[in-house]
Amino acid sequence: MDVLCLEAIEPLIIRDKYSKGAHYSSPPYVPSSTLSGAIASDFFRRRGVNGRIEDLNMWISHAFPSDRPFKLCGSPPLPLTTLSRKEDDTYLSLALLFAKAMKEGPSLLDKMKGLNKKVGTIFINQEGRFEPPSKEIITQVALSYERRTHASIEDRGEKYGLLFTQEVIRPGSKFHALAFLDSSLHEELKKEIEVRIGAFTKKGFGLTRVKVDESMSFDEYRKGRLKGLKSEHEFLTVDIMTFTSREKLLELGNPIYEKIRISDFKTWFNGKFYIYKKMMGPGSVLVYPRGNLDPERIIQIELTPPQSALRRFHGLDMVFFDNPFHFDSLLSLGGEM
C-alpha cells in the first residue's frame, strides 16, 4: 500500500469541449485512469516492451489536491459535498446529522440553525482543508473536434466552429493518491519517476514528478484500517473515492442517508472510449445503520479491487469507510455519535 505524490514540474494543460454553451470545468483532481496510464506507459517504456495492462497489478485512486501527504490508514483529502460551515469557520458533516435526525426525529435539525449550507465541494480530512490548484482558463474556437485546429469558418461576418476550453495548472501544484501496487511498480515509484499528463505533452507541457510518500504492507494496512472502523458508533459512513456502482455496496442494505452524484464515466484507452453507465462519482456520501455488520466484511469490501484488469486500470470501485472527519466534526456540536 502506498501514498503517491504528484507534483507538477511544468504547466499541466487540460482541454475539452464546451458543454451546452457553458464553460466546461474539468475535475479538480487527476483522474485515476490518467495517472495509471502514465505510470504504465513509463514502466513499459523503461523495459522496451509493449506490455498489456493485464501484466500489471495496479489499482490507484484519483489524485486529490493537497499540499501535504495524508497518513496511510487515515482519510485521504476527499471531496466532501455534505458539509456546512459554522460561525467559527470550521466545517460540519451534515451526512451523520441528517441520518441521526431521520432515525431519531427532526428535533436534531435545530442544531443546523446559523450554519452556512452553501459551501460546495470541500477537499478535507482530519489534517485540514485543501485548496484545488488555481487554473488559468483560455477559450478557443476549433474547426474540427477530431483535429482540434485553432480555426473557424467565417460567413457574412459570423464565425462558426467548436468552442473549447483550455485550463492551465501552474507548476508546483501537488496531488496525492492511494495506490495498491505490485512489487515491481512499487520499487519503480520508490525511486521517483517523471511522466507527462494532460494535453500538449509533445510540446513541452505536463511533466509531473510521481513518487511514493509513504508505504506499508497490505497486512499492516488492513490491520490499521480495521482499527479505524468506528464500531462503537451506530452508523457506517461511505465516501466514494473513485467512480463505482451500487452493486459494490448492495450487501450493506439500504442507506439511511445518501447524497450521490450519478453520471456516465467515459475514459480513453488505446484508441477507444470506454463508457461506464450510471456510476457514483467522487464526493458522493452514504450513511448506513451499522447493525450487525461484521468489521472484517466491511474492510474486505473496501480492500477488494475489481476483478476486471480494465476496471482496476481505470481506478473504479474504490470506497472509504468511516471517514473520521464525519464523526469528529459532529462532536463539536456537543452530542455523541
C-alpha positions in Angstrom: 0.0 0.0 0.0 1.3 3.4 -1.0 0.5 7.1 -0.8 1.6 8.6 -4.1 2.6 12.3 -4.5 2.2 14.0 -7.9 3.9 17.4 -8.3 3.6 19.4 -11.5 7.1 20.4 -12.8 5.7 22.1 -16.0 2.3 23.6 -16.6 -0.5 21.0 -16.9 -2.8 21.6 -19.8 -6.4 20.3 -19.8 -8.6 20.7 -22.9 -12.2 19.8 -23.6 -15.3 20.9 -25.5 -17.8 23.4 -24.1 -20.8 21.8 -22.6 -24.2 23.1 -23.9 -22.8 26.6 -24.4 -21.5 26.8 -20.8 -17.9 26.7 -19.6 -16.6 23.2 -19.3 -14.8 22.7 -15.9 -12.5 19.8 -15.6 -12.4 17.8 -12.3 -10.3 19.4 -9.6 -8.3 16.2 -9.3 -6.1 14.0 -11.5 -8.3 11.1 -12.7 -7.1 7.6 -11.8 -7.1 6.4 -15.4 -4.8 9.3 -16.4 -2.4 8.5 -13.6 -2.5 4.7 -14.2 -1.9 5.2 -18.0 1.1 7.5 -17.4 2.7 5.1 -14.9 2.1 2.0 -17.1 3.5 3.7 -20.2 6.6 4.8 -18.3 7.0 1.3 -16.9 6.8 -0.4 -20.3 9.0 2.2 -22.0 11.8 1.7 -19.5 11.8 -2.1 -20.3 11.5 -1.5 -24.1 8.4 -3.7 -24.4 4.8 -3.3 -25.5 3.1 -4.6 -22.3 -0.5 -5.2 -21.5 -2.4 -3.8 -18.6 -3.1 -7.4 -17.5 0.6 -7.7 -16.9 0.5 -5.0 -14.1 -1.4 -5.3 -10.8 -2.4 -1.7 -10.1 -5.4 0.0 -8.5 -5.0 3.7 -7.9 -7.4 6.3 -6.6 -7.9 9.7 -8.1 -5.1 12.0 -7.1 -6.7 14.7 -4.9 -5.3 18.1 -4.4 -3.3 18.5 -1.2 -0.1 20.3 -0.3 0.9 17.6 2.2 0.6 13.8 2.3 -2.1 12.0 4.2 -1.4 9.2 6.5 -2.0 5.6 5.4 -5.0 4.2 7.2 -6.2 7.8 7.7 -8.6 9.6 5.4 -7.4 10.9 2.0 -8.2 14.6 1.2 -11.7 13.6 0.0 -14.0 15.9 -1.9 -17.0 16.1 0.5 -20.3 17.6 -0.6 -22.2 17.1 2.7 -20.6 20.0 4.6 -21.8 23.2 6.3 -19.6 26.0 7.7 -20.1 27.1 11.3 -19.7 30.7 12.5 -16.1 29.9 13.7 -15.3 28.9 10.1 -15.0 25.2 10.9 -16.9 22.6 8.9 -19.6 20.2 10.0 -20.5 17.0 8.2 -24.3 17.0 7.6 -24.4 13.4 6.5 -24.4 11.9 10.0 -26.7 14.7 11.4 -29.3 14.0 8.7 -29.0 10.3 9.3 -29.5 10.7 13.0 -32.4 13.0 12.5 -34.1 10.6 10.2 -33.8 7.9 12.8 -34.5 9.9 16.0 -36.6 12.7 14.8 -36.3 16.2 13.3 -35.6 18.0 16.6 -31.9 17.4 15.9 -32.1 19.6 12.9 -32.4 22.6 15.2 -28.7 22.3 15.6 -28.3 23.4 12.0 -29.6 26.9 12.6 -26.9 29.5 11.8 -25.0 27.1 9.5 -23.9 28.1 6.1 -25.1 25.2 3.9 -23.9 26.5 0.6 -20.2 25.7 0.7 -19.9 23.5 -2.4 -17.3 20.7 -2.6 -14.5 20.8 0.0 -11.3 18.7 -0.1 -10.8 18.0 3.6 -9.6 15.4 6.1 -8.5 15.4 9.8 -5.4 17.4 8.9 -7.4 20.3 7.4 -8.8 21.7 4.2 -7.0 21.6 0.9 -7.5 24.1 -1.9 -7.6 22.8 -5.5 -4.9 24.5 -7.6 -6.0 27.6 -9.4 -6.4 27.4 -13.1 -5.9 29.9 -15.9 -8.7 29.4 -18.4 -8.3 30.1 -22.1 -11.2 29.8 -24.7 -10.5 28.6 -28.3 -12.6 28.1 -31.4 -11.8 25.0 -33.4 -12.9 23.9 -36.8 -12.7 20.2 -36.2 -13.2 18.3 -33.0 -11.0 15.4 -34.3 -8.2 17.7 -35.4 -8.7 20.4 -32.8 -7.3 23.0 -35.2 -7.4 26.6 -33.9 -9.6 27.9 -36.8 -13.1 28.8 -37.5 -15.4 29.4 -40.5 -16.5 33.0 -41.2 -19.7 33.6 -43.2 -21.0 37.2 -43.6 -19.2 38.4 -40.5 -20.3 35.4 -38.3 -17.8 32.9 -37.0 -18.7 29.2 -36.7 -16.8 26.5 -35.0 -16.5 24.4 -31.9 -15.7 26.1 -28.6 -13.0 24.6 -26.4 -11.7 25.5 -23.0 -8.1 25.1 -22.2 -7.2 25.1 -18.5 -3.6 25.6 -17.2 -2.5 24.3 -13.8 0.7 26.0 -12.6 4.0 24.2 -11.8 4.3 23.3 -8.1 0.7 22.1 -7.7 0.5 18.9 -5.7 -1.9 15.9 -5.6 -1.9 12.7 -3.5 -3.4 9.3 -4.3 -3.9 6.0 -2.6 -2.3 3.1 -4.5 -2.4 -0.7 -4.5 0.7 -1.7 -6.5 2.6 -4.9 -7.2 6.2 -5.1 -6.0 7.7 -4.1 -9.4 5.7 -0.9 -9.7 6.2 -0.1 -6.0 10.0 -0.3 -6.5 9.9 1.9 -9.6 7.9 4.6 -7.8 10.1 4.5 -4.7 12.9 5.8 -6.9 10.6 8.6 -8.2 9.7 8.8 -11.9 8.7 11.7 -14.2 5.7 11.3 -16.5 3.7 13.6 -18.8 0.0 14.0 -18.3 -2.6 16.3 -19.9 -2.6 17.9 -23.4 0.4 19.1 -25.4 2.8 16.7 -23.8 4.8 16.6 -27.0 5.1 20.4 -27.0 6.8 20.5 -23.6 3.9 20.6 -21.2 2.6 18.2 -18.5 5.9 17.0 -16.9 4.9 15.6 -13.5 7.0 14.0 -10.7 5.5 10.9 -9.2 6.9 9.3 -6.0 5.9 7.2 -3.0 5.4 9.3 0.1 4.5 6.5 2.5 4.1 2.8 2.2 3.3 -0.3 4.3 2.5 -3.9 3.7 -1.1 -4.9 2.8 -1.5 -6.8 6.0 -0.3 -3.7 8.1 -2.7 -1.5 6.2 -5.6 -3.9 6.7 -5.0 -4.1 10.4 -4.7 -0.3 10.6 -8.0 0.2 8.7 -9.8 -2.4 11.0 -8.7 -0.3 14.0 -10.1 2.8 12.3 -13.6 1.4 11.8 -15.7 3.1 14.4 -17.6 0.0 15.6 -18.8 1.8 18.7 -21.0 4.1 16.6 -24.4 3.2 15.3 -23.7 4.4 11.8 -21.4 3.4 9.0 -20.3 6.1 6.5 -19.1 5.5 2.9 -17.2 8.1 0.9 -16.8 7.4 -2.9 -13.2 7.8 -3.8 -13.4 6.7 -7.5 -16.3 6.0 -9.8 -18.2 3.0 -8.5 -21.6 1.2 -9.0 -24.2 0.4 -6.4 -23.5 -3.3 -6.7 -20.4 -2.9 -4.6 -22.5 -1.8 -1.7 -25.6 -3.9 -2.1 -24.9 -6.2 0.9 -24.8 -3.2 3.2 -28.6 -2.9 2.8 -30.4 0.4 2.3 -28.7 3.7 3.3 -30.4 5.9 5.8 -29.0 8.9 4.1 -27.3 9.5 0.7 -26.1 12.3 -1.4 -24.8 10.9 -4.6 -23.5 12.2 -7.9 -24.6 9.9 -10.8 -23.0 10.2 -14.2 -21.6 8.2 -17.1 -17.9 7.8 -16.7 -16.0 7.9 -20.0 -12.3 7.2 -20.5 -10.0 6.8 -23.5 -7.7 3.9 -23.8 -5.8 2.5 -26.9 -7.8 4.5 -29.4 -11.2 3.6 -27.9 -13.7 5.2 -25.5 -14.9 3.0 -22.6 -18.1 4.2 -21.1 -19.4 3.1 -17.7 -23.1 3.9 -17.2 -24.7 5.5 -14.1 -21.7 5.5 -11.9 -21.4 7.1 -8.5 -18.8 9.8 -8.6 -16.3 11.2 -6.1 -17.9 13.4 -3.4 -20.9 11.0 -3.0 -21.6 10.1 0.6 -23.8 7.4 2.0 -24.7 6.5 5.6 -25.9 3.0 6.7 -27.0 1.6 10.0 -24.1 -0.3 11.4 -26.3 -3.0 12.9 -24.6 -6.4 13.0 -22.2 -5.7 10.1 -19.0 -7.6 10.5 -16.0 -5.3 10.5 -14.0 -8.0 8.7 -16.5 -8.0 5.9 -16.7 -4.2 5.7 -12.9 -3.9 5.3 -13.0 -6.7 2.7 -15.4 -4.6 0.6 -13.1 -1.6 0.9 -9.9 -3.5 0.0 -11.1 -5.8 -2.8 -10.3 -4.4 -6.2 -12.5 -5.1 -9.3 -11.8 -8.5 -10.9 -11.5 -6.9 -14.3 -8.0 -5.6 -15.1 -9.5 -2.9 -17.2 -11.7 -1.6 -14.3 -8.7 -1.7 -12.0 -6.7 0.2 -14.6 -9.5 2.8 -14.8 -9.5 3.1 -11.0 -13.1 2.0 -10.5 -14.9 0.9 -7.3 -12.7 2.4 -4.6 -14.6 3.4 -1.4 -13.6 4.6 2.0 -15.5 3.6 5.2 -15.9 5.6 8.4 -14.0 8.7 7.4 -13.1 10.1 10.9 -13.9 13.7 9.7 -17.7 12.8 9.7 -17.6 11.7 13.3 -15.1 14.2 14.7 -17.0 17.2 13.2 -20.2 16.2 15.0 -18.6 16.1 18.4 -18.2 19.9 18.2 -22.0 20.2 18.4 -21.8 18.7 21.9 -23.5 15.4 21.1 -22.2 11.9 20.9 -22.4 10.0 17.6 
